[in-house]
Amino acid sequence: MLEPDTRLIVALDVSPDRAVEIAETLDGYVDGFKVGYEVVLAEGAAGIERVAGVLEESFLLVDLKTADIPEISRSIVERVSEAGADATIIHGFVGPDVVEECARVLPVFVVATMSHPGAREFYDRACQDIVKACDDIDGVIGYVAPATRPERVLEVRKITDKLIVSPGVGAQGAAPGDGVRAGADFEIIGRAITEAHDPIEAAKDLVRAMMTSRPAER
Ligand code: O7M
């Protein structure tokens, strides 16, 4: 299970070789890793298996931001589960039937809204409705909400007691702790670690910076 300790989930949007290297080095220090299209397009499910294979302690989140009809989404999640994922990520805008079907197979995080500026246009408007519609679904263990707009994290936190994972720190402009301070349990950080000269030191610095942020009251 994903338990908040360092509160850091490292996004490994890098080649499978590099993903394995960083995962091996930071396993057990960070709470989790996230792999997605970079790894899967390079090596398919075998890329996920390689990363899963080196992890002894940390949680593995596979992020294909699944957004198809329920039957197709479910078969995607089945493959992801067989490859060794501990949980996966489903877009919320496709509706609770898709989320429910996927959550029968593997624990799911639902994207409530996204971290880029364009998410204000459409996704933000659906954010509260997505969380309300998915919160009673067994197997939904949490939501993705953006550290770049902490008010959205706050909004999600008011509706749910489930986990919140929050991307946007570092390369996208949010500061370490912005997500956690607004009520997130974890921050998902990619390039600030994977592109750093020394990823281990970068991860440690980010955790230190995050730790000085007090989590919002639950
Ligand atoms: O720290 P970065 O910007 O290099 O990487 C951020 C990671 O978080 C990257 O893997 C994105 O796919 C992911 N992400 C966002 O950046 N914004 C979102 O709104 C949602 C995600 C995400 O992980 O969704 C599950």
Boltz pocket constraint, residues with backbone or C-beta under 6 A from the ligand:
constraints:
  - pocket:
      binder: B
      contacts: [[A, 11], [A, 12], [A, 13], [A, 34], [A, 36], [A, 63], [A, 65], [A, 89], [A, 111], [A, 113], [A, 114], [A, 115], [A, 116], [A, 144], [A, 146], [A, 167], [A, 168], [A, 169], [A, 170], [A, 171], [A, 172], [A, 188], [A, 189], [A, 190], [A, 191], [A, 192]]
      max_distance: 6.0
